[in-house]
């Protein structure tokens, strides 16, 4: 797809995703890793800004991920998946000749 300056960019959605990333990573770093260095938190903030920028750029090229609501609607519209085996059509392939390894001999006689 080509760049389209008229294509809309969902900045509010991308910013929410970036904030969720930053908050989640900050909590993980603080609680689980015991990271107390302010440089690490600045790195997480920088990563969130980079995420918003890259996804905004991708949106200008035409790529936008589906939301969870859109994915759920697609899943609900699909017919339910069949569980178990269904009656399969008979195979047209002939059965191979028995060999020593498959429980018979090459000429069909057993010992």
N, C-alpha and C positions, 0 to 999 in steps of 0.2 A: 504494500500500500504506500501511497505517496503522502507527503506532508500536505495537510489541509489547514490553512490558517482559520478557516471558518468553522472547523469542527469543534464542538463544545468540549470543554475539559471540566470534569467534576471535581473541582478543587476542594470543596467542602468534604466530600467523601474521602478523597485522598488524604486530606489533613487529619480527619478522624482516624484513618488507618495508621498514619504516622504517629499520632499521639498514643494510640493503643500500643503500637510497637515500643515506643519510648518508655511508657509507663511499665509495660510488662518486663522489658529488659532491665529497667532500673530496679524493679522489685526483685528480680532474680539475682541481679548483681549484689544488691544490698543484703537480702535475706539468706540466699544460699551460698554465694561465693564469698561473702564477707568483704566485698570490695568497698573501700572507703575513699579511694583516690578520686578527686574531682575531675581529673583529666579523662577518666573512663566515662563519667557521666556526660562530659562535653562530647565525647566520641559518640555516645548513644544519641544525643541530640543532633549532632551532625549527620549521623546515619538516618535519622528520621527525616531531616530536610532533604537528604539525597534521595530517599525513597519517594517522597512527594514529587521531587523534580523529575526523576526518571519515569515514574508512572504518568506524570503529566505529559512528558515528551512522548511516551508510548501512545497516550490518548490522542495526541495530535496526528500520529501516524495511523490511527484507527483501531488500536487495540485497547479494549476495556474489559476487565474481567467481569463475569456475571456475579450478581449479588446472591446471597444465600436464598433470598426469597425467589429469585428467578430460577435457581437450581431446584428448589423444592417444587415449584410450579411445573417444571419439566418432568421431574420424577413422578409427580401425581398424574400427569397426563399420559405417561407411558402405561401400556397394559402390564398387568402383574406378571412377574417372571414365573415360568413353570418350574416346579420343584420335582425332582425325580426324573425317571426315564419315561419318555413317551414311546409309543409304538413306532419303531424305526422301520423304514422301508427295507425289504430284503436286499441283501447285497448281490450284485450281479457277478462278483468276482468268484472264480472257482476256488475250491479248497485246495491247498497245496498238498503235494504227495507226501505221505509220511516218510520220515527218515529215522536213522538210529537215534538222533538227538530228540526227536519229537515222539518217541515211543513206538515206532514201527521200523521196518527195514525198507530199503530202497525198492525192493520188489514186492513189498506188501505182506511178506510172511513174517511170523513171529517165531522166536526161538522156542 
